[in-house]
């Protein structure tokens, strides 16, 4: 009796997976951006919230400041740093006219939202572009290319934030996980169901912040300044996505599984606050991915051709779609690792599940 039930679950999960990949995610594979270069530069405030980031600021701030764009400022908010962050910023400001620095004076701040609120309220311009101190743009055209995607009827630009390439399997998995996250939020956005962006590469107009009273709706949650906020302000038509490699903002990857796991626990605590339909679709994709492999592993012992064919059908599907997406996201070197990484991803679901269910975190992120 149990085997027919497992067959049913396996077949249903595989069909749902194929529907996700060929019905939703394939959009990113063949998406062509339509970009109109702005004749007049839109003034932009780049906001970086820094807490004990002296090393990363020394490494990355010059790359962020030295853009071909000219109508901008870089505003760094020092959020109660206890290291040499402020002195490093003071050295930078002496030689960089585009840089402005302030301190977050809210002594009761929890998480990054307080510092970001201070930055947005202090921004000189009506458009803000958010990134982090440990991030480095692909090149000097990052700001220009992101701004070109802010058309007249666009209030939000969703950017991509990959990890820098390093040696080892952990780095490959981090880069793959970033790709999978991008596939989901970009694809759902193109399908008329936008729900998030990444705070290390996100542009929007300040009016959205004031229209929703900032982060007030989810101020009790330390994270959520990117996904929960965007979920509140994004519509089917007020955003654009940036998939040109000139718009990419690279982050420094974690070097140990322990530090990566802690980072993901912080990032996933907002999951229970997503809108019900978002939770449903993301949960359905994760669950069917897991059940496809679990059911397939059990049923392979019975050696049925149908099981083998369905496993191959899904694997060939994700390989074909990943081939085009990885080229678009400048991650082609990951292609040969896709079968292994796709299997490993089900253990990622298991590892982060407690954080999603509990949904509590008070750390700065």
C-alpha positions as CSV (number, residue, x, y, z in Angstrom):
1,X,0.0,0.0,0.0
2,X,2.8,2.4,0.9
3,X,4.6,2.0,-2.5
4,X,1.7,3.1,-4.7
5,X,1.4,6.2,-2.4
6,X,5.1,7.0,-2.8
7,X,4.7,6.5,-6.6
8,X,1.8,9.1,-6.5
9,X,3.8,11.6,-4.5
10,X,6.9,11.2,-6.6
11,X,5.0,11.6,-9.9
12,X,3.0,14.6,-8.6
13,X,6.1,16.3,-7.2
14,X,8.0,15.8,-10.4
15,X,5.2,17.2,-12.5
16,X,5.0,20.3,-10.3
17,X,8.8,20.7,-10.5
18,X,8.6,20.6,-14.3
19,X,5.8,23.2,-14.2
20,X,7.9,25.5,-12.1
21,X,10.9,25.2,-14.4
22,X,9.2,25.3,-17.7
23,X,6.3,27.5,-16.7
24,X,8.0,30.1,-14.5
25,X,11.8,29.9,-14.2
26,X,12.3,29.6,-18.0
27,X,11.4,33.3,-18.3
28,X,14.7,34.3,-16.9
29,X,16.6,32.1,-19.3
30,X,15.2,33.9,-22.4
31,X,14.5,37.3,-20.9
32,X,15.8,40.3,-22.9
33,X,16.1,43.6,-21.2
34,X,14.6,46.7,-22.8
35,X,16.7,49.6,-21.6
36,X,16.5,53.2,-22.6
37,X,19.5,55.3,-21.5
38,X,18.4,58.4,-19.6
39,X,19.5,61.6,-21.3
40,X,19.7,63.4,-18.0
41,X,21.2,61.6,-15.1
42,X,18.8,60.9,-12.3
43,X,20.4,62.1,-9.0
44,X,21.0,59.1,-6.8
45,X,22.0,58.5,-3.2
46,X,23.9,55.3,-2.6
47,X,23.4,54.2,1.0
48,X,25.7,51.9,2.9
49,X,25.0,50.9,6.5
50,X,28.2,50.0,8.2
51,X,28.7,48.3,11.6
52,X,32.4,47.4,12.4
53,X,33.3,47.4,8.7
54,X,36.7,49.1,8.6
55,X,38.3,46.3,6.6
56,X,35.5,46.0,4.0
57,X,35.3,49.8,3.6
58,X,39.0,50.0,2.9
59,X,38.6,47.3,0.3
60,X,35.4,48.3,-1.4
61,X,34.4,51.9,-0.9
62,X,36.7,53.3,-3.6
63,X,35.1,51.0,-6.2
64,X,31.6,52.2,-5.2
65,X,32.6,55.9,-5.3
66,X,34.6,55.8,-8.5
67,X,31.6,55.5,-10.9
68,X,31.3,57.1,-14.4
69,X,28.0,58.6,-13.1
70,X,28.3,62.1,-11.7
71,X,24.9,63.0,-10.2
72,X,25.2,61.0,-7.0
73,X,26.4,60.9,-3.5
74,X,27.5,58.0,-1.4
75,X,26.1,58.1,2.1
76,X,27.6,55.8,4.7
77,X,25.7,55.4,8.0
78,X,27.9,54.3,10.9
79,X,25.7,52.1,13.1
80,X,27.4,52.2,16.5
81,X,30.7,50.7,15.3
82,X,33.2,49.8,18.0
83,X,36.2,49.4,15.6
84,X,38.0,52.0,13.5
85,X,35.1,52.4,11.0
86,X,34.6,56.1,11.7
87,X,38.2,57.0,11.4
88,X,38.5,55.1,8.1
89,X,35.5,57.0,6.8
90,X,37.0,60.3,7.9
91,X,40.1,59.5,5.8
92,X,38.0,58.7,2.8
93,X,35.9,61.9,3.0
94,X,39.0,64.1,2.8
95,X,39.6,63.0,-0.8
96,X,36.1,62.1,-2.0
97,X,33.7,64.9,-2.7
98,X,30.9,62.4,-3.5
99,X,31.1,60.8,0.0
100,X,29.0,61.9,3.1
101,X,29.1,60.1,6.4
102,X,26.7,60.2,9.4
103,X,26.1,58.3,12.6
104,X,23.0,56.5,13.6
105,X,22.1,57.9,17.0
106,X,19.2,55.6,17.8
107,X,20.6,53.8,20.8
108,X,17.7,51.4,20.9
109,X,18.1,50.2,17.4
110,X,17.6,46.5,16.6
111,X,19.0,45.1,13.3
112,X,19.9,47.2,10.3
113,X,16.5,48.9,9.8
114,X,17.3,51.8,12.1
115,X,20.5,52.7,10.4
116,X,18.9,52.4,7.0
117,X,16.0,54.6,8.1
118,X,18.5,57.2,9.2
119,X,20.2,57.0,5.8
120,X,17.0,57.2,3.8
121,X,15.8,60.2,5.8
122,X,19.2,61.9,5.4
123,X,19.6,61.2,1.6
124,X,20.0,64.2,-0.5
125,X,18.3,62.8,-3.6
126,X,14.8,61.3,-4.3
127,X,16.2,58.0,-5.5
128,X,18.3,55.6,-3.3
129,X,20.5,52.7,-4.3
130,X,21.2,50.3,-1.4
131,X,24.3,48.1,-1.0
132,X,26.5,46.8,1.8
133,X,30.1,47.5,2.9
134,X,31.3,44.0,1.9
135,X,30.1,44.5,-1.7
136,X,32.0,45.5,-4.8
137,X,30.4,46.5,-8.1
138,X,31.4,44.6,-11.3
139,X,32.8,47.8,-12.8
140,X,32.5,51.6,-12.9
141,X,29.2,51.4,-14.8
142,X,27.1,49.9,-12.0
143,X,25.3,53.1,-11.0
144,X,24.8,54.2,-14.6
145,X,23.3,50.8,-15.6
146,X,21.1,50.6,-12.6
147,X,19.8,54.1,-13.2
148,X,19.1,53.4,-16.8
149,X,16.5,50.8,-15.7
150,X,14.6,53.4,-13.7
151,X,12.3,54.5,-16.4
152,X,9.5,57.1,-16.0
153,X,6.9,54.6,-14.8
154,X,9.4,52.6,-12.7
155,X,9.9,53.1,-9.0
156,X,12.0,50.0,-8.2
157,X,14.9,48.3,-9.8
158,X,15.7,44.7,-8.6
159,X,19.4,44.0,-9.0
160,X,21.4,40.8,-8.7
161,X,23.9,40.2,-5.9
162,X,26.2,37.2,-6.6
163,X,29.1,36.0,-4.5
164,X,32.7,36.4,-5.5
165,X,34.4,33.3,-6.8
166,X,36.7,31.4,-4.4
167,X,38.1,27.9,-4.2
168,X,36.2,25.0,-2.6
169,X,32.8,23.4,-2.7
170,X,31.3,25.9,-0.1
171,X,31.9,28.7,-2.5
172,X,30.3,26.8,-5.4
173,X,27.2,26.1,-3.2
174,X,27.0,29.8,-2.1
175,X,27.1,31.0,-5.7
176,X,24.5,28.3,-6.7
177,X,22.2,29.4,-3.8
178,X,22.5,33.0,-4.9
179,X,21.5,31.9,-8.4
180,X,18.5,29.9,-7.2
181,X,17.4,32.9,-5.1
182,X,17.7,35.2,-8.1
183,X,15.9,32.7,-10.4
184,X,12.9,32.7,-8.0
185,X,12.5,36.4,-7.3
186,X,13.2,37.5,-10.8
187,X,10.9,34.8,-12.4
188,X,8.0,35.4,-10.0
189,X,8.4,39.2,-10.7
190,X,8.2,38.6,-14.4
191,X,5.2,36.3,-13.9
192,X,3.3,39.2,-12.2
193,X,4.0,38.0,-8.7
194,X,7.0,40.2,-7.4
195,X,7.8,39.7,-3.8
196,X,11.4,40.7,-2.9
197,X,14.8,42.1,-3.8
198,X,18.2,41.8,-2.3
199,X,19.4,44.7,-0.1
200,X,22.9,44.6,-1.5
201,X,21.7,45.8,-4.9
202,X,18.4,47.5,-4.7
203,X,17.2,50.8,-6.1
204,X,13.9,52.6,-5.4
205,X,12.4,56.0,-5.1
206,X,12.2,57.5,-1.6
207,X,8.5,58.3,-1.9
208,X,7.8,54.6,-1.5
209,X,9.4,54.7,1.9
210,X,7.2,57.5,3.1
211,X,4.0,56.2,1.5
212,X,4.4,53.0,3.6
213,X,5.7,54.7,6.7
214,X,9.1,53.1,6.3
215,X,9.6,49.8,8.0
216,X,6.9,50.4,10.7
217,X,4.8,47.4,9.6
218,X,7.6,45.0,10.4
219,X,9.7,47.0,12.9
220,X,9.6,44.1,15.3
221,X,11.6,41.9,12.9
222,X,15.3,42.7,12.7
223,X,15.6,41.8,9.0
224,X,13.2,42.4,6.2
225,X,14.5,45.8,5.0
226,X,14.7,44.4,1.5
227,X,12.1,41.5,1.1
228,X,9.3,42.6,3.5
229,X,9.6,46.3,2.5
230,X,9.6,45.5,-1.3
231,X,6.7,43.1,-0.7
232,X,4.7,46.1,0.6
233,X,5.6,48.6,-2.1
234,X,6.0,46.6,-5.3
235,X,3.3,46.1,-7.9
236,X,3.0,44.3,-11.2
237,X,4.1,47.3,-13.1
238,X,6.2,49.7,-11.0
239,X,9.5,47.8,-11.2
240,X,12.3,46.7,-13.5
241,X,14.9,44.0,-13.2
242,X,18.6,44.3,-13.9
243,X,20.3,41.3,-15.5
244,X,23.2,42.9,-17.4
245,X,26.5,41.9,-15.7
246,X,27.4,45.6,-15.5
247,X,24.7,45.9,-12.8
248,X,25.9,43.1,-10.7
249,X,27.1,43.8,-7.1
250,X,29.4,41.1,-5.8
251,X,29.6,40.2,-2.1
252,X,32.4,38.7,-0.1
253,X,31.4,35.0,0.5
254,X,31.6,33.3,3.8
255,X,34.6,31.0,4.2
256,X,33.1,28.4,6.6
257,X,29.9,26.4,6.7
258,X,29.2,27.6,10.2
259,X,29.4,31.3,9.3
260,X,27.3,30.7,6.2
261,X,24.7,28.8,8.2
262,X,24.4,31.7,10.7
263,X,24.1,34.2,7.8
264,X,21.2,32.1,6.2
265,X,19.5,31.8,9.6
266,X,19.4,35.6,9.7
267,X,18.2,36.0,6.2
268,X,15.4,33.5,6.4
269,X,13.7,34.7,9.6
270,X,11.3,36.9,7.5
271,X,9.8,33.9,5.7
272,X,6.8,33.6,8.1
273,X,5.9,37.2,7.4
274,X,5.6,36.8,3.6
275,X,2.2,37.0,2.1
276,X,0.3,33.7,2.1
277,X,0.5,33.2,-1.6
278,X,4.2,33.8,-1.6
279,X,4.7,31.3,1.2
280,X,2.6,28.8,-0.7
281,X,4.5,28.9,-4.0
282,X,7.9,29.0,-2.4
283,X,7.0,26.2,0.0
284,X,5.5,24.2,-2.8
285,X,8.7,24.5,-4.9
286,X,10.9,23.5,-2.0
287,X,8.6,20.6,-0.9
288,X,8.3,19.1,-4.3
289,X,12.0,19.4,-4.9
290,X,12.6,17.5,-1.7
291,X,9.9,14.9,-2.4
292,X,11.1,14.3,-6.0
293,X,14.5,13.2,-4.7
294,X,13.2,11.4,-1.6
295,X,10.6,9.5,-3.6
296,X,13.0,8.8,-6.4
297,X,15.6,7.4,-4.0
298,X,13.1,5.0,-2.5
299,X,11.6,3.9,-5.8
300,X,14.9,3.3,-7.6
301,X,15.3,0.2,-5.5
302,X,12.3,-1.2,-7.5
303,X,14.1,-0.4,-10.8
304,X,11.1,0.9,-12.7
305,X,11.8,2.7,-16.0
306,X,9.2,5.4,-15.3
307,X,11.1,6.5,-12.2
308,X,14.4,6.7,-14.1
309,X,12.7,8.6,-17.0
310,X,11.1,11.1,-14.7
311,X,14.3,11.8,-12.8
312,X,16.1,12.2,-16.1
313,X,13.3,14.5,-17.5
314,X,13.6,16.8,-14.6
315,X,17.4,16.8,-14.5
316,X,17.6,17.5,-18.3
317,X,15.1,20.3,-17.9
318,X,17.0,22.1,-15.1
319,X,20.3,21.6,-17.0
320,X,18.9,23.2,-20.2
321,X,17.3,26.1,-18.4
322,X,20.4,26.6,-16.1
323,X,22.6,26.7,-19.2
324,X,21.0,29.9,-20.4
325,X,20.5,31.4,-16.9
326,X,24.1,30.8,-15.8
327,X,25.4,32.5,-19.0
328,X,23.2,35.4,-18.2
329,X,24.3,35.6,-14.6
330,X,28.0,35.2,-15.5
331,X,28.2,31.8,-13.6
332,X,28.8,29.4,-16.5
333,X,31.5,27.6,-14.5
334,X,28.9,26.2,-12.2
335,X,27.1,24.3,-15.0
336,X,29.0,21.0,-14.6
337,X,28.2,21.1,-10.9
338,X,24.4,21.5,-11.2
339,X,23.4,17.9,-10.7
340,X,25.4,17.7,-7.4
341,X,24.4,21.1,-6.2
342,X,20.7,20.5,-7.0
343,X,20.8,17.4,-4.8
344,X,22.7,19.2,-2.0
345,X,20.0,22.0,-2.1
346,X,17.5,19.7,-0.5
347,X,19.8,19.5,2.6
348,X,19.8,23.3,2.6
349,X,16.0,23.2,2.9
350,X,16.3,20.9,5.9
351,X,19.0,23.1,7.6
352,X,17.0,26.4,7.3
353,X,13.6,25.0,8.1
354,X,13.8,25.7,11.9
355,X,14.7,29.3,11.2
356,X,11.7,29.7,8.8
357,X,9.3,28.2,11.3
358,X,10.5,30.0,14.3
359,X,11.2,33.3,12.4
360,X,13.0,35.1,15.2
361,X,16.3,37.0,15.0
362,X,17.5,40.2,16.6
363,X,20.9,40.5,15.1
364,X,22.1,43.3,12.8
365,X,22.0,42.1,9.3
